[in-house]
Amino acid sequence: MPLPSLVGSFGHALFCSPALGRACAAYPAAAARVATAFPVFDCEIGDEDAEVLVDARIHGHAALPHSHWGRSPQPVVDLRFDVQPSAYRRTQTFKVYRPTSRS
């Protein structure tokens, strides 16, 4: 959601459902009722991103450091499925990767 004015250098906020935000996982009695919100940059999460993509960005490999308010933008650079073979079926896990810097 676009903010009416900047909060620090952030121009957007992400509001997560209790299941997506996982704010109170240690407290099961409250976990289903507590949502999460934090500031993001426009390039980090898109308006039309599916919940699985947002989940990968905030909880997956190389997740957004959303608790660091002084951070620089962390744009999405590559999202892919990691297909793992299994005895009965193929399973997919969603991975987020940042490019490595090369000298």
C-alpha positions, 0 to 999 in steps of 0.5 A: 500500500502506498503511504501518504508520505515517506516514512524514513526512506520507505514509500509503501507498507506491507500488511500481512495476514496472521498466517503470512506474517507469522508474528506470534508463532510462539503463542498459538492462542494469539497467532491466528489473530495478530497481523503484521505490517512493516515498511517496504520499498516499491521494488521489493513486493509488487501489488499483484504478487501472489501470496506465495511470492510475498511469503518467499520474499519475507520468509524464504532464502535471502528474505527481506531484512524487514526489521531493519528500517535503515536498509537500502532497497532489496529489489526482486531479482530472481524467483524460481522453484527448486524442484526436488525429486521424491519417491512418489512425486516431485515437490517444489519449494520456492526460493529467492536468490540475490545476484552475487557480486563479481569482481 
